[in-house]
Amino acid sequence: MNDLTIKGNWNELKGKLKQKYSDLTDDDLTFSEGKEDELFGRLQKKLGKTKDEIKKELADL
C-alpha cells in the first residue's frame, strides 16, 4: 500500500483498525502528511508487529 492510498482511505482504515485492535487510540492513529514513519513507529510499538506486517495488514483491510 502506498502513501497516497493511505491518505485517501485513512479514515476508513482507521475505523477498521480501531475495531480490530480496541486498545488503539486516536493519538496512535494520527496521520500527518510526511510523517508516515512516525505513524508506523507508533503502530509497531503498540501492536508488536514489524513495519512490513503492518503495511500488509493495512493492504488487507
ABEGO torsion letter per residue (X at the ends): XBAAAAAAAAAAAAAAAAAABAABBAAAABBBBGAAAAAAAAAAAAAGBBAAAAAAAAAAX
